Amino acid sequence: MQEVAKKLNIKAYGRTNLFKFLKEKNILDEFNRPQREYVEKGYFKLVVNPVHAGKVFHSPSCRVSKDGIEFIRSLIENEKE
């Protein structure tokens, strides 16, 4: 999400505030995972990575598509109006 914040380049919307904004809009859940609706629209992709910390467990991470970045940009711009 840090890269998304850099690409958006909107003052006051760094990584932390971007997560907060997307949670308030019910786009991300409490674990920062995108809602199914937005994955199906192609805005986000949920990738599961194995993590080795004594045991192997899977850690999901969220990827944002180019369309997703533009979707987020439009949400923020509409919020400002």
N, CA, C and O atoms as a CHARMM CRD file, in Angstrom:
* protein
*
  324
    1    1 MET  N      0.83400  -1.19300   0.00000 PROA 1      0.00000
    2    1 MET  CA     0.00000   0.00000   0.00000 PROA 1      0.00000
    3    1 MET  C      0.87600   1.25200   0.00000 PROA 1      0.00000
    4    1 MET  O      0.44500   2.31900  -0.43800 PROA 1      0.00000
    5    2 GLN  N      2.09300   1.11500   0.48800 PROA 2      0.00000
    6    2 GLN  CA     3.01300   2.24800   0.46900 PROA 2      0.00000
    7    2 GLN  C      3.27000   2.70500  -0.96700 PROA 2      0.00000
    8    2 GLN  O      3.30800   3.90500  -1.24200 PROA 2      0.00000
    9    3 GLU  N      3.44400   1.75200  -1.87600 PROA 3      0.00000
   10    3 GLU  CA     3.66800   2.09300  -3.28200 PROA 3      0.00000
   11    3 GLU  C      2.44000   2.78000  -3.88500 PROA 3      0.00000
   12    3 GLU  O      2.57000   3.70600  -4.68600 PROA 3      0.00000
   13    4 VAL  N      1.26800   2.32700  -3.50200 PROA 4      0.00000
   14    4 VAL  CA     0.02600   2.94600  -3.99300 PROA 4      0.00000
   15    4 VAL  C     -0.03200   4.39600  -3.52400 PROA 4      0.00000
   16    4 VAL  O     -0.35700   5.29000  -4.30500 PROA 4      0.00000
   17    5 ALA  N      0.28000   4.62800  -2.26200 PROA 5      0.00000
   18    5 ALA  CA     0.27200   5.99000  -1.71700 PROA 5      0.00000
   19    5 ALA  C      1.25600   6.87600  -2.47500 PROA 5      0.00000
   20    5 ALA  O      0.95900   8.03700  -2.75500 PROA 5      0.00000
   21    6 LYS  N      2.42900   6.33100  -2.80900 PROA 6      0.00000
   22    6 LYS  CA     3.41800   7.10700  -3.56900 PROA 6      0.00000
   23    6 LYS  C      2.90500   7.43200  -4.96800 PROA 6      0.00000
   24    6 LYS  O      3.07800   8.54900  -5.45500 PROA 6      0.00000
   25    7 LYS  N      2.27200   6.44900  -5.61100 PROA 7      0.00000
   26    7 LYS  CA     1.76000   6.67500  -6.96900 PROA 7      0.00000
   27    7 LYS  C      0.61000   7.67600  -6.97400 PROA 7      0.00000
   28    7 LYS  O      0.48500   8.47800  -7.89900 PROA 7      0.00000
   29    8 LEU  N     -0.22900   7.62800  -5.94600 PROA 8      0.00000
   30    8 LEU  CA    -1.33600   8.58000  -5.85800 PROA 8      0.00000
   31    8 LEU  C     -0.81400   9.99200  -5.64700 PROA 8      0.00000
   32    8 LEU  O     -1.34000  10.95400  -6.20700 PROA 8      0.00000
   33    9 ASN  N      0.23600  10.10400  -4.82500 PROA 9      0.00000
   34    9 ASN  CA     0.86600  11.39200  -4.54800 PROA 9      0.00000
   35    9 ASN  C     -0.15100  12.45000  -4.11900 PROA 9      0.00000
   36    9 ASN  O     -0.15500  13.57200  -4.62600 PROA 9      0.00000
   37   10 ILE  N     -1.01000  12.06900  -3.17500 PROA 10     0.00000
   38   10 ILE  CA    -2.01700  12.98400  -2.64500 PROA 10     0.00000
   39   10 ILE  C     -1.64200  13.30900  -1.20400 PROA 10     0.00000
   40   10 ILE  O     -1.54400  12.42100  -0.35600 PROA 10     0.00000
   41   11 LYS  N     -1.43800  14.58300  -0.94600 PROA 11     0.00000
   42   11 LYS  CA    -1.03600  15.00600   0.39300 PROA 11     0.00000
   43   11 LYS  C     -2.04300  14.50800   1.42600 PROA 11     0.00000
   44   11 LYS  O     -3.24800  14.53000   1.17700 PROA 11     0.00000
   45   12 ALA  N     -1.56900  14.07100   2.55600 PROA 12     0.00000
   46   12 ALA  CA    -2.36700  13.57000   3.68500 PROA 12     0.00000
   47   12 ALA  C     -2.84300  12.13300   3.47600 PROA 12     0.00000
   48   12 ALA  O     -3.56000  11.59600   4.32100 PROA 12     0.00000
   49   13 TYR  N     -2.45700  11.50100   2.36700 PROA 13     0.00000
   50   13 TYR  CA    -2.83500  10.10500   2.14400 PROA 13     0.00000
   51   13 TYR  C     -1.59200   9.25000   1.96300 PROA 13     0.00000
   52   13 TYR  O     -1.30300   8.75800   0.87200 PROA 13     0.00000
   53   14 GLY  N     -0.86300   9.08700   3.06600 PROA 14     0.00000
   54   14 GLY  CA     0.24300   8.14100   3.08800 PROA 14     0.00000
   55   14 GLY  C     -0.30900   6.74600   3.33900 PROA 14     0.00000
   56   14 GLY  O     -1.52100   6.53800   3.29700 PROA 14     0.00000
   57   15 ARG  N      0.56000   5.80800   3.59500 PROA 15     0.00000
   58   15 ARG  CA     0.16600   4.41200   3.77700 PROA 15     0.00000
   59   15 ARG  C     -0.87500   4.24100   4.87100 PROA 15     0.00000
   60   15 ARG  O     -1.90800   3.60900   4.64900 PROA 15     0.00000
   61   16 THR  N     -0.61900   4.79400   6.04400 PROA 16     0.00000
   62   16 THR  CA    -1.50900   4.60700   7.19200 PROA 16     0.00000
   63   16 THR  C     -2.87900   5.22500   6.94900 PROA 16     0.00000
   64   16 THR  O     -3.90200   4.58600   7.19700 PROA 16     0.00000
   65   17 ASN  N     -2.90600   6.46300   6.46400 PROA 17     0.00000
   66   17 ASN  CA    -4.18900   7.12300   6.20600 PROA 17     0.00000
   67   17 ASN  C     -4.94100   6.46900   5.05100 PROA 17     0.00000
   68   17 ASN  O     -6.17200   6.47800   5.02400 PROA 17     0.00000
   69   18 LEU  N     -4.20900   5.90900   4.11000 PROA 18     0.00000
   70   18 LEU  CA    -4.85400   5.21600   2.99700 PROA 18     0.00000
   71   18 LEU  C     -5.55100   3.95100   3.49300 PROA 18     0.00000
   72   18 LEU  O     -6.68700   3.67500   3.10700 PROA 18     0.00000
   73   19 PHE  N     -4.87200   3.18100   4.34900 PROA 19     0.00000
   74   19 PHE  CA    -5.51400   2.00900   4.95100 PROA 19     0.00000
   75   19 PHE  C     -6.76200   2.42600   5.73000 PROA 19     0.00000
   76   19 PHE  O     -7.81700   1.80500   5.60000 PROA 19     0.00000
   77   20 LYS  N     -6.63600   3.46400   6.52600 PROA 20     0.00000
   78   20 LYS  CA    -7.76200   3.93900   7.33500 PROA 20     0.00000
   79   20 LYS  C     -8.93800   4.34700   6.44200 PROA 20     0.00000
   80   20 LYS  O    -10.08100   3.97800   6.71200 PROA 20     0.00000
   81   21 PHE  N     -8.66100   5.09900   5.39300 PROA 21     0.00000
   82   21 PHE  CA    -9.69500   5.55300   4.46000 PROA 21     0.00000
   83   21 PHE  C    -10.41300   4.36900   3.81200 PROA 21     0.00000
   84   21 PHE  O    -11.64200   4.35200   3.74400 PROA 21     0.00000
   85   22 LEU  N     -9.65600   3.38700   3.33700 PROA 22     0.00000
   86   22 LEU  CA   -10.25500   2.23000   2.66000 PROA 22     0.00000
   87   22 LEU  C    -11.06100   1.36700   3.62300 PROA 22     0.00000
   88   22 LEU  O    -12.04800   0.75000   3.22400 PROA 22     0.00000
   89   23 LYS  N    -10.65000   1.32100   4.87800 PROA 23     0.00000
   90   23 LYS  CA   -11.44000   0.59600   5.88800 PROA 23     0.00000
   91   23 LYS  C    -12.74000   1.34000   6.18400 PROA 23     0.00000
   92   23 LYS  O    -13.79500   0.71800   6.31200 PROA 23     0.00000
   93   24 GLU  N    -12.67000   2.66000   6.29200 PROA 24     0.00000
   94   24 GLU  CA   -13.87200   3.46200   6.54700 PROA 24     0.00000
   95   24 GLU  C    -14.88200   3.32700   5.41100 PROA 24     0.00000
   96   24 GLU  O    -16.09000   3.38100   5.64000 PROA 24     0.00000
   97   25 LYS  N    -14.39100   3.15300   4.19500 PROA 25     0.00000
   98   25 LYS  CA   -15.26000   2.98800   3.02600 PROA 25     0.00000
   99   25 LYS  C    -15.70100   1.53600   2.85200 PROA 25     0.00000
  100   25 LYS  O    -16.39500   1.20600   1.89100 PROA 25     0.00000
  101   26 ASN  N    -15.29800   0.67300   3.78000 PROA 26     0.00000
  102   26 ASN  CA   -15.63300  -0.75500   3.75500 PROA 26     0.00000
  103   26 ASN  C    -15.10600  -1.45400   2.49900 PROA 26     0.00000
  104   26 ASN  O    -15.72700  -2.38400   1.98500 PROA 26     0.00000
  105   27 ILE  N    -13.96700  -0.99500   2.02100 PROA 27     0.00000
  106   27 ILE  CA   -13.31100  -1.62100   0.87700 PROA 27     0.00000
  107   27 ILE  C    -12.32900  -2.66800   1.38400 PROA 27     0.00000
  108   27 ILE  O    -12.17600  -3.73100   0.78100 PROA 27     0.00000
  109   28 LEU  N    -11.66300  -2.36200   2.49700 PROA 28     0.00000
  110   28 LEU  CA   -10.79000  -3.32800   3.16300 PROA 28     0.00000
  111   28 LEU  C    -11.43200  -3.74000   4.47700 PROA 28     0.00000
  112   28 LEU  O    -12.12100  -2.94700   5.11800 PROA 28     0.00000
  113   29 ASP  N    -11.20100  -4.99000   4.87500 PROA 29     0.00000
  114   29 ASP  CA   -11.71600  -5.44300   6.16600 PROA 29     0.00000
  115   29 ASP  C    -10.71900  -5.11400   7.27600 PROA 29     0.00000
  116   29 ASP  O     -9.70500  -4.46100   7.03100 PROA 29     0.00000
  117   30 GLU  N    -11.00500  -5.55900   8.47800 PROA 30     0.00000
  118   30 GLU  CA   -10.15300  -5.23700   9.62900 PROA 30     0.00000
  119   30 GLU  C     -8.75000  -5.81400   9.51400 PROA 30     0.00000
  120   30 GLU  O     -7.83800  -5.36900  10.21100 PROA 30     0.00000
  121   31 PHE  N     -8.56800  -6.80600   8.63500 PROA 31     0.00000
  122   31 PHE  CA    -7.25800  -7.42400   8.43100 PROA 31     0.00000
  123   31 PHE  C     -6.59200  -6.92200   7.14800 PROA 31     0.00000
  124   31 PHE  O     -5.64900  -7.53900   6.65200 PROA 31     0.00000
  125   32 ASN  N     -7.08200  -5.80900   6.61900 PROA 32     0.00000
  126   32 ASN  CA    -6.56600  -5.17200   5.40400 PROA 32     0.00000
  127   32 ASN  C     -6.74000  -6.02300   4.15300 PROA 32     0.00000
  128   32 ASN  O     -5.97200  -5.89900   3.19900 PROA 32     0.00000
  129   33 ARG  N     -7.74800  -6.88400   4.15900 PROA 33     0.00000
  130   33 ARG  CA    -8.05600  -7.69000   2.97800 PROA 33     0.00000
  131   33 ARG  C     -9.20300  -7.02700   2.22600 PROA 33     0.00000
  132   33 ARG  O    -10.15400  -6.55000   2.84500 PROA 33     0.00000
  133   34 PRO  N     -9.12500  -6.99200   0.90000 PROA 34     0.00000
  134   34 PRO  CA   -10.19600  -6.35900   0.12500 PROA 34     0.00000
  135   34 PRO  C    -11.47600  -7.17800   0.15900 PROA 34     0.00000
  136   34 PRO  O    -11.43700  -8.40700   0.22900 PROA 34     0.00000
  137   35 GLN  N    -12.60400  -6.49300   0.10800 PROA 35     0.00000
  138   35 GLN  CA   -13.89600  -7.15800   0.00600 PROA 35     0.00000
  139   35 GLN  C    -13.97600  -7.85400  -1.35500 PROA 35     0.00000
  140   35 GLN  O    -13.40800  -7.37800  -2.33900 PROA 35     0.00000
  141   36 ARG  N    -14.67400  -8.96600  -1.40000 PROA 36     0.00000
  142   36 ARG  CA   -14.77400  -9.78300  -2.62000 PROA 36     0.00000
  143   36 ARG  C    -15.22600  -8.95700  -3.83000 PROA 36     0.00000
  144   36 ARG  O    -14.71200  -9.13300  -4.93500 PROA 36     0.00000
  145   37 GLU  N    -16.17100  -8.07700  -3.61800 PROA 37     0.00000
  146   37 GLU  CA   -16.71200  -7.24500  -4.70400 PROA 37     0.00000
  147   37 GLU  C    -15.60200  -6.51300  -5.46200 PROA 37     0.00000
  148   37 GLU  O    -15.63000  -6.43300  -6.69000 PROA 37     0.00000
  149   38 TYR  N    -14.62400  -5.98000  -4.72200 PROA 38     0.00000
  150   38 TYR  CA   -13.56500  -5.19100  -5.33700 PROA 38     0.00000
  151   38 TYR  C    -12.49200  -6.06800  -5.97000 PROA 38     0.00000
  152   38 TYR  O    -11.80800  -5.64200  -6.90100 PROA 38     0.00000
  153   39 VAL  N    -12.34400  -7.28300  -5.47200 PROA 39     0.00000
  154   39 VAL  CA   -11.44800  -8.25300  -6.10800 PROA 39     0.00000
  155   39 VAL  C    -12.05500  -8.66900  -7.44600 PROA 39     0.00000
  156   39 VAL  O    -11.35700  -8.73200  -8.45800 PROA 39     0.00000
  157   40 GLU  N    -13.35600  -8.95000  -7.44300 PROA 40     0.00000
  158   40 GLU  CA   -14.04700  -9.37300  -8.66800 PROA 40     0.00000
  159   40 GLU  C    -14.04300  -8.28400  -9.73900 PROA 40     0.00000
  160   40 GLU  O    -14.04900  -8.58500 -10.93300 PROA 40     0.00000
  161   41 LYS  N    -14.03200  -7.03000  -9.31700 PROA 41     0.00000
  162   41 LYS  CA   -13.96800  -5.92200 -10.27800 PROA 41     0.00000
  163   41 LYS  C    -12.55400  -5.72000 -10.81900 PROA 41     0.00000
  164   41 LYS  O    -12.34900  -4.93600 -11.74600 PROA 41     0.00000
  165   42 GLY  N    -11.58300  -6.42300 -10.24300 PROA 42     0.00000
  166   42 GLY  CA   -10.20900  -6.33400 -10.72000 PROA 42     0.00000
  167   42 GLY  C     -9.38400  -5.22800 -10.08900 PROA 42     0.00000
  168   42 GLY  O     -8.27500  -4.94900 -10.54600 PROA 42     0.00000
  169   43 TYR  N     -9.90400  -4.59200  -9.04700 PROA 43     0.00000
  170   43 TYR  CA    -9.17300  -3.51200  -8.39000 PROA 43     0.00000
  171   43 TYR  C     -8.06900  -4.03600  -7.47000 PROA 43     0.00000
  172   43 TYR  O     -7.03200  -3.39500  -7.30300 PROA 43     0.00000
  173   44 PHE  N     -8.30100  -5.19600  -6.88100 PROA 44     0.00000
  174   44 PHE  CA    -7.36300  -5.77700  -5.93000 PROA 44     0.00000
  175   44 PHE  C     -7.13700  -7.24600  -6.25200 PROA 44     0.00000
  176   44 PHE  O     -7.94800  -7.89100  -6.91800 PROA 44     0.00000
  177   45 LYS  N     -6.02100  -7.75300  -5.76300 PROA 45     0.00000
  178   45 LYS  CA    -5.72900  -9.18000  -5.85500 PROA 45     0.00000
  179   45 LYS  C     -5.19900  -9.60200  -4.49200 PROA 45     0.00000
  180   45 LYS  O     -4.34400  -8.93300  -3.91200 PROA 45     0.00000
  181   46 LEU  N     -5.70900 -10.70500  -3.99400 PROA 46     0.00000
  182   46 LEU  CA    -5.25700 -11.23100  -2.71300 PROA 46     0.00000
  183   46 LEU  C     -4.25000 -12.33200  -2.99700 PROA 46     0.00000
  184   46 LEU  O     -4.59000 -13.33200  -3.63100 PROA 46     0.00000
  185   47 VAL  N     -3.01900 -12.16400  -2.53900 PROA 47     0.00000
  186   47 VAL  CA    -1.94200 -13.11900  -2.76000 PROA 47     0.00000
  187   47 VAL  C     -1.59500 -13.74100  -1.42100 PROA 47     0.00000
  188   47 VAL  O     -1.42700 -13.03700  -0.42600 PROA 47     0.00000
  189   48 VAL  N     -1.48700 -15.07200  -1.39700 PROA 48     0.00000
  190   48 VAL  CA    -1.15200 -15.77100  -0.15900 PROA 48     0.00000
  191   48 VAL  C      0.29800 -16.23200  -0.24400 PROA 48     0.00000
  192   48 VAL  O      0.67600 -16.97900  -1.14700 PROA 48     0.00000
  193   49 ASN  N      1.09700 -15.77600   0.70500 PROA 49     0.00000
  194   49 ASN  CA     2.52000 -16.10400   0.73800 PROA 49     0.00000
  195   49 ASN  C      2.83300 -17.00400   1.92000 PROA 49     0.00000
  196   49 ASN  O      2.34900 -16.75500   3.02400 PROA 49     0.00000
  197   50 PRO  N      3.63600 -18.05200   1.71400 PROA 50     0.00000
  198   50 PRO  CA     4.05000 -18.86600   2.85700 PROA 50     0.00000
  199   50 PRO  C      5.08700 -18.10800   3.69000 PROA 50     0.00000
  200   50 PRO  O      5.98500 -17.46400   3.14900 PROA 50     0.00000
  201   51 VAL  N      4.94700 -18.19700   4.99300 PROA 51     0.00000
  202   51 VAL  CA     5.88500 -17.55400   5.91600 PROA 51     0.00000
  203   51 VAL  C      6.47700 -18.64300   6.79200 PROA 51     0.00000
  204   51 VAL  O      5.75200 -19.46500   7.35400 PROA 51     0.00000
  205   52 HSD  N      7.79100 -18.64500   6.90300 PROA 52     0.00000
  206   52 HSD  CA     8.48000 -19.65500   7.70400 PROA 52     0.00000
  207   52 HSD  C      8.94800 -19.00600   9.00700 PROA 52     0.00000
  208   52 HSD  O      9.91100 -18.23900   9.02000 PROA 52     0.00000
  209   53 ALA  N      8.26900 -19.31700  10.07400 PROA 53     0.00000
  210   53 ALA  CA     8.63300 -18.78700  11.39600 PROA 53     0.00000
  211   53 ALA  C      8.54500 -19.94100  12.38900 PROA 53     0.00000
  212   53 ALA  O      7.66400 -19.97000  13.24800 PROA 53     0.00000
  213   54 GLY  N      9.46100 -20.87900  12.26200 PROA 54     0.00000
  214   54 GLY  CA     9.36900 -22.09200  13.06000 PROA 54     0.00000
  215   54 GLY  C      8.44500 -23.07300  12.37500 PROA 54     0.00000
  216   54 GLY  O      8.84500 -24.18900  12.04200 PROA 54     0.00000
  217   55 LYS  N      7.21400 -22.65900  12.16600 PROA 55     0.00000
  218   55 LYS  CA     6.23300 -23.42100  11.40100 PROA 55     0.00000
  219   55 LYS  C      5.93600 -22.63100  10.12700 PROA 55     0.00000
  220   55 LYS  O      6.22600 -21.43800  10.03000 PROA 55     0.00000
  221   56 VAL  N      5.36500 -23.31400   9.18000 PROA 56     0.00000
  222   56 VAL  CA     4.96100 -22.62800   7.95200 PROA 56     0.00000
  223   56 VAL  C      3.49400 -22.23400   8.08600 PROA 56     0.00000
  224   56 VAL  O      2.64300 -23.07600   8.37400 PROA 56     0.00000
  225   57 PHE  N      3.20800 -20.97400   7.87900 PROA 57     0.00000
  226   57 PHE  CA     1.82100 -20.53000   7.82600 PROA 57     0.00000
  227   57 PHE  C      1.68100 -19.58500   6.64300 PROA 57     0.00000
  228   57 PHE  O      2.67900 -19.12400   6.08900 PROA 57     0.00000
  229   58 HSD  N      0.46400 -19.30100   6.26200 PROA 58     0.00000
  230   58 HSD  CA     0.22000 -18.48700   5.07600 PROA 58     0.00000
  231   58 HSD  C     -0.26500 -17.09700   5.46700 PROA 58     0.00000
  232   58 HSD  O     -1.18100 -16.93200   6.27200 PROA 58     0.00000
  233   59 SER  N      0.37600 -16.12100   4.87500 PROA 59     0.00000
  234   59 SER  CA     0.05900 -14.72700   5.16400 PROA 59     0.00000
  235   59 SER  C     -0.49200 -14.06100   3.90200 PROA 59     0.00000
  236   59 SER  O      0.24000 -13.87800   2.92900 PROA 59     0.00000
  237   60 PRO  N     -1.77300 -13.69900   3.91500 PROA 60     0.00000
  238   60 PRO  CA    -2.32300 -13.03000   2.73000 PROA 60     0.00000
  239   60 PRO  C     -1.85600 -11.58000   2.64400 PROA 60     0.00000
  240   60 PRO  O     -1.73400 -10.89500   3.66000 PROA 60     0.00000
  241   61 SER  N     -1.60000 -11.12800   1.43600 PROA 61     0.00000
  242   61 SER  CA    -1.27700  -9.72000   1.23600 PROA 61     0.00000
  243   61 SER  C     -2.09000  -9.19900   0.05300 PROA 61     0.00000
  244   61 SER  O     -2.48100  -9.95000  -0.84100 PROA 61     0.00000
  245   62 CYS  N     -2.32500  -7.92200   0.07800 PROA 62     0.00000
  246   62 CYS  CA    -3.20300  -7.27500  -0.89300 PROA 62     0.00000
  247   62 CYS  C     -2.35800  -6.58300  -1.96000 PROA 62     0.00000
  248   62 CYS  O     -1.41900  -5.85500  -1.63800 PROA 62     0.00000
  249   63 ARG  N     -2.68800  -6.80800  -3.21000 PROA 63     0.00000
  250   63 ARG  CA    -2.05300  -6.11700  -4.33100 PROA 63     0.00000
  251   63 ARG  C     -3.11800  -5.25400  -5.00100 PROA 63     0.00000
  252   63 ARG  O     -4.27900  -5.65100  -5.10500 PROA 63     0.00000
  253   64 VAL  N     -2.71500  -4.08400  -5.44700 PROA 64     0.00000
  254   64 VAL  CA    -3.65000  -3.15200  -6.08200 PROA 64     0.00000
  255   64 VAL  C     -3.29500  -3.04200  -7.56100 PROA 64     0.00000
  256   64 VAL  O     -2.13600  -2.81900  -7.91100 PROA 64     0.00000
  257   65 SER  N     -4.29300  -3.19800  -8.42700 PROA 65     0.00000
  258   65 SER  CA    -4.07700  -3.09200  -9.87400 PROA 65     0.00000
  259   65 SER  C     -4.04600  -1.62100 -10.29500 PROA 65     0.00000
  260   65 SER  O     -4.34100  -0.73000  -9.49900 PROA 65     0.00000
  261   66 LYS  N     -3.68600  -1.38300 -11.55100 PROA 66     0.00000
  262   66 LYS  CA    -3.71400  -0.00800 -12.07800 PROA 66     0.00000
  263   66 LYS  C     -5.12700   0.55800 -12.01100 PROA 66     0.00000
  264   66 LYS  O     -5.32300   1.71900 -11.65300 PROA 66     0.00000
  265   67 ASP  N     -6.11500  -0.27700 -12.36000 PROA 67     0.00000
  266   67 ASP  CA    -7.51300   0.16500 -12.25100 PROA 67     0.00000
  267   67 ASP  C     -7.87400   0.46500 -10.80100 PROA 67     0.00000
  268   67 ASP  O     -8.63500   1.39100 -10.52100 PROA 67     0.00000
  269   68 GLY  N     -7.32500  -0.32100  -9.88600 PROA 68     0.00000
  270   68 GLY  CA    -7.56400  -0.11000  -8.46200 PROA 68     0.00000
  271   68 GLY  C     -7.00200   1.21400  -7.98300 PROA 68     0.00000
  272   68 GLY  O     -7.62100   1.90700  -7.17500 PROA 68     0.00000
  273   69 ILE  N     -5.82800   1.56100  -8.48500 PROA 69     0.00000
  274   69 ILE  CA    -5.21900   2.84500  -8.11800 PROA 69     0.00000
  275   69 ILE  C     -6.10900   3.99300  -8.59100 PROA 69     0.00000
  276   69 ILE  O     -6.33400   4.95300  -7.85400 PROA 69     0.00000
  277   70 GLU  N     -6.60800   3.89500  -9.80100 PROA 70     0.00000
  278   70 GLU  CA    -7.49700   4.94400 -10.31800 PROA 70     0.00000
  279   70 GLU  C     -8.82200   4.97500  -9.56000 PROA 70     0.00000
  280   70 GLU  O     -9.38800   6.04500  -9.33500 PROA 70     0.00000
  281   71 PHE  N     -9.31200   3.80400  -9.16900 PROA 71     0.00000
  282   71 PHE  CA   -10.53100   3.71600  -8.35800 PROA 71     0.00000
  283   71 PHE  C    -10.32300   4.43200  -7.02300 PROA 71     0.00000
  284   71 PHE  O    -11.17300   5.21500  -6.59600 PROA 71     0.00000
  285   72 ILE  N     -9.20300   4.16700  -6.37100 PROA 72     0.00000
  286   72 ILE  CA    -8.89200   4.80900  -5.08700 PROA 72     0.00000
  287   72 ILE  C     -8.74500   6.31700  -5.27900 PROA 72     0.00000
  288   72 ILE  O     -9.24500   7.10300  -4.47300 PROA 72     0.00000
  289   73 ARG  N     -8.05600   6.71700  -6.35200 PROA 73     0.00000
  290   73 ARG  CA    -7.88300   8.15100  -6.63100 PROA 73     0.00000
  291   73 ARG  C     -9.24900   8.83900  -6.77100 PROA 73     0.00000
  292   73 ARG  O     -9.46000   9.92000  -6.22200 PROA 73     0.00000
  293   74 SER  N    -10.16900   8.21100  -7.50100 PROA 74     0.00000
  294   74 SER  CA   -11.48800   8.82700  -7.69500 PROA 74     0.00000
  295   74 SER  C    -12.26900   8.89300  -6.38400 PROA 74     0.00000
  296   74 SER  O    -12.99400   9.85900  -6.14500 PROA 74     0.00000
  297   75 LEU  N    -12.12900   7.87500  -5.53300 PROA 75     0.00000
  298   75 LEU  CA   -12.79100   7.91500  -4.21900 PROA 75     0.00000
  299   75 LEU  C    -12.29200   9.09500  -3.39000 PROA 75     0.00000
  300   75 LEU  O    -13.07800   9.81400  -2.77400 PROA 75     0.00000
  301   76 ILE  N    -10.98400   9.27900  -3.38500 PROA 76     0.00000
  302   76 ILE  CA   -10.39200  10.36600  -2.59700 PROA 76     0.00000
  303   76 ILE  C    -10.82500  11.71800  -3.16200 PROA 76     0.00000
  304   76 ILE  O    -11.18100  12.62100  -2.40500 PROA 76     0.00000
  305   77 GLU  N    -10.79700  11.86000  -4.48100 PROA 77     0.00000
  306   77 GLU  CA   -11.19400  13.13000  -5.09800 PROA 77     0.00000
  307   77 GLU  C    -12.66400  13.43900  -4.83300 PROA 77     0.00000
  308   77 GLU  O    -13.02000  14.59100  -4.58500 PROA 77     0.00000
  309   78 ASN  N    -13.51900  12.41800  -4.88300 PROA 78     0.00000
  310   78 ASN  CA   -14.94100  12.62100  -4.57900 PROA 78     0.00000
  311   78 ASN  C    -15.15200  12.98300  -3.11700 PROA 78     0.00000
  312   78 ASN  O    -16.07800  13.72400  -2.78500 PROA 78     0.00000
  313   79 GLU  N    -14.30800  12.47000  -2.25500 PROA 79     0.00000
  314   79 GLU  CA   -14.39000  12.76200  -0.82400 PROA 79     0.00000
  315   79 GLU  C    -14.07800  14.24000  -0.56200 PROA 79     0.00000
  316   79 GLU  O    -14.65900  14.85700   0.33100 PROA 79     0.00000
  317   80 LYS  N    -13.16600  14.79200  -1.34300 PROA 80     0.00000
  318   80 LYS  CA   -12.74800  16.18300  -1.16000 PROA 80     0.00000
  319   80 LYS  C    -13.83200  17.17100  -1.57800 PROA 80     0.00000
  320   80 LYS  O    -13.86800  18.30000  -1.08800 PROA 80     0.00000
  321   81 GLU  N    -14.71300  16.75300  -2.47900 PROA 81     0.00000
  322   81 GLU  CA   -15.74500  17.66500  -3.00400 PROA 81     0.00000
  323   81 GLU  C    -16.83600  17.92300  -2.01000 PROA 81     0.00000
  324   81 GLU  O    -17.77200  18.66700  -2.30000 PROA 81     0.00000
